[in-house]
């Protein structure tokens, strides 16, 4: 029997073959040569990449004064989403029917003060508020805060 580590290493090409054992039901194992090209093709056919369980919109938000938040997109597999300031400490996230009732979640990192958690008011919008430590709606509390929206399948 050959000692495999006694042979020099090689660089395989698609046209090369490797020795292997083929197992078939109700038959004895058979030693055969397998084409590297066939092995690669088999591996590509067998790899199944599942669809993700959800689409995601992850951004960093920064807002001051009475301006709309500045949005830095980190990841977006949902589609076009806009975030606007609709009043003091009040913000609206809008899309064109990209949200799904009972399958959309919204999360934002904690701020100085707190967030009145967003609610999905329709398949087109989510509304949230930022409030200071006295519970008053307040601007300027979104400084590089992560916002994430997930729409589950």
Backbone torsions as a table, in degrees:
resi	resn	phi	psi	omega
1	UNK	NA	139.7	-178.2
2	UNK	-77.5	148.4	175.9
3	UNK	-100.4	110.3	-169.4
4	UNK	-62.5	-36.2	-177.9
5	UNK	-72.4	-8.1	178.7
6	UNK	-82.0	-9.0	179.3
7	UNK	-92.6	148.4	179.5
8	UNK	-70.5	153.6	175.8
9	UNK	-71.6	145.8	177.9
10	UNK	-124.8	170.9	175.3
11	UNK	-109.9	111.1	-174.6
12	UNK	-72.1	150.1	173.0
13	UNK	-117.2	160.2	-179.2
14	UNK	-59.4	-25.2	-178.4
15	UNK	-84.6	-8.8	178.9
16	UNK	-73.3	166.3	175.7
17	UNK	-126.3	157.7	174.6
18	UNK	-127.0	150.9	179.5
19	UNK	-84.6	135.5	179.9
20	UNK	-155.2	177.2	-180.0
21	UNK	-112.7	128.2	177.6
22	UNK	-103.1	128.4	179.2
23	UNK	-107.5	128.2	175.9
24	UNK	-126.5	144.9	-178.3
25	UNK	-61.1	134.6	177.2
26	UNK	67.1	19.6	177.7
27	UNK	-133.5	158.2	174.1
28	UNK	-71.9	148.7	176.5
29	UNK	-57.9	142.5	-178.6
30	UNK	-121.6	131.9	175.6
31	UNK	-81.4	128.0	-176.9
32	UNK	-143.0	163.1	170.2
33	UNK	-90.3	137.0	178.4
34	UNK	-121.3	130.7	177.6
35	UNK	-69.3	133.3	177.2
36	UNK	-60.2	-37.7	178.1
37	UNK	-59.4	-42.7	178.8
38	UNK	-66.6	-36.6	178.2
39	UNK	-65.2	-44.0	178.8
40	UNK	-62.0	-45.8	-179.8
41	UNK	-62.4	-40.2	178.7
42	UNK	-63.7	-43.6	179.9
43	UNK	-62.3	-41.2	179.7
44	UNK	-65.4	-40.6	179.9
45	UNK	-67.3	-34.3	-174.2
46	UNK	-84.1	-18.5	-178.9
47	UNK	-76.2	119.4	179.2
48	UNK	-115.7	117.8	177.9
49	UNK	-97.7	112.6	-177.2
50	UNK	-70.4	151.1	173.9
51	UNK	-65.4	141.2	177.2
52	UNK	-63.0	153.4	-177.9
53	UNK	-72.1	-15.1	-177.7
54	UNK	-155.4	161.6	170.3
55	UNK	-99.1	152.1	-173.3
56	UNK	-135.2	147.5	173.7
57	UNK	-131.0	107.7	-179.0
58	UNK	-121.0	126.0	-177.1
59	UNK	-140.4	162.5	166.7
60	UNK	-103.9	132.7	-179.9
61	UNK	-111.1	139.9	171.3
62	UNK	-137.2	132.4	-178.6
63	UNK	-145.8	140.3	174.3
64	UNK	-146.0	156.1	179.6
65	UNK	60.9	-137.2	-178.1
66	UNK	-110.4	20.8	-178.4
67	UNK	-86.1	161.5	171.0
68	UNK	-67.4	152.3	177.5
69	UNK	-61.8	145.2	170.7
70	UNK	-85.7	128.5	-174.5
71	UNK	-111.5	124.4	173.0
72	UNK	-111.0	110.5	-175.6
73	UNK	-77.2	126.5	174.9
74	UNK	-96.6	-41.2	177.3
75	UNK	-156.0	138.2	179.0
76	UNK	-146.5	106.7	174.5
77	UNK	-114.3	7.0	-179.3
78	UNK	-89.8	-52.3	-176.5
79	UNK	141.4	-162.5	-176.1
80	UNK	-72.6	121.8	179.7
81	UNK	-131.4	138.4	178.3
82	UNK	-120.2	144.4	178.1
83	UNK	-125.6	122.9	-178.2
84	UNK	-129.1	154.2	173.4
85	UNK	-86.5	124.0	-177.9
86	UNK	-107.5	-3.5	178.4
87	UNK	173.9	-178.8	-179.9
88	UNK	-58.8	115.2	179.7
89	UNK	65.6	14.1	-178.9
90	UNK	-116.1	132.8	-175.0
91	UNK	-134.8	145.8	178.5
92	UNK	-124.1	128.9	175.6
93	UNK	-103.5	123.2	-176.8
94	UNK	-124.5	151.1	174.9
95	UNK	-145.2	175.7	176.3
96	UNK	-104.3	75.2	177.2
97	UNK	71.7	23.6	-176.6
98	UNK	-88.3	-13.7	179.1
99	UNK	-91.8	151.6	179.9
100	UNK	-120.0	124.4	178.6
101	UNK	-58.0	137.2	179.9
102	UNK	67.1	7.6	177.6
103	UNK	-136.2	14.7	-179.1
104	UNK	-119.0	129.3	175.8
105	UNK	-116.8	156.9	-175.7
106	UNK	-137.9	133.2	178.9
107	UNK	-147.2	140.7	177.1
108	UNK	-136.2	142.9	-178.1
109	UNK	-63.8	153.2	-179.5
110	UNK	-58.5	149.8	179.5
111	UNK	-123.8	171.4	171.4
112	UNK	-68.5	113.0	-167.7
113	UNK	101.8	-139.1	177.4
114	UNK	-158.8	168.4	179.0
115	UNK	-103.5	131.7	166.6
116	UNK	-81.3	109.8	-168.8
117	UNK	-49.1	141.3	-179.2
118	UNK	-66.5	151.0	174.9
119	UNK	-125.6	140.5	176.6
120	UNK	-82.7	105.0	-176.5
121	UNK	-86.3	-18.1	175.4
122	UNK	-166.2	-179.6	177.4
123	UNK	-72.0	-1.7	-177.7
124	UNK	-111.4	-14.9	-173.8
125	UNK	-151.4	150.3	173.1
126	UNK	-127.9	134.9	-179.7
127	UNK	-117.3	136.6	173.9
128	UNK	-143.0	163.1	-179.3
129	UNK	-127.9	150.0	169.5
130	UNK	-109.5	134.6	-177.2
131	UNK	-128.6	143.5	179.1
132	UNK	-81.7	-175.0	-176.2
133	UNK	-67.6	-12.6	176.8
134	UNK	-96.6	5.3	179.3
135	UNK	76.6	15.5	177.3
136	UNK	-91.8	140.3	175.9
137	UNK	-60.9	138.8	-172.4
138	UNK	-149.6	142.6	175.5
139	UNK	-89.7	171.1	174.0
140	UNK	77.0	13.3	-179.7
141	UNK	-96.7	-1.5	179.7
142	UNK	-103.5	90.7	177.8
143	UNK	-118.4	101.7	-177.3
144	UNK	52.3	51.5	178.6
145	UNK	-99.3	136.4	-178.7
146	UNK	-82.1	129.3	174.6
147	UNK	-116.4	133.2	176.7
148	UNK	-133.3	131.1	174.8
149	UNK	-118.1	132.8	175.0
150	UNK	-122.1	135.3	173.8
151	UNK	-117.8	110.5	-176.7
152	UNK	-81.3	150.3	179.6
153	UNK	-69.1	NA	NA
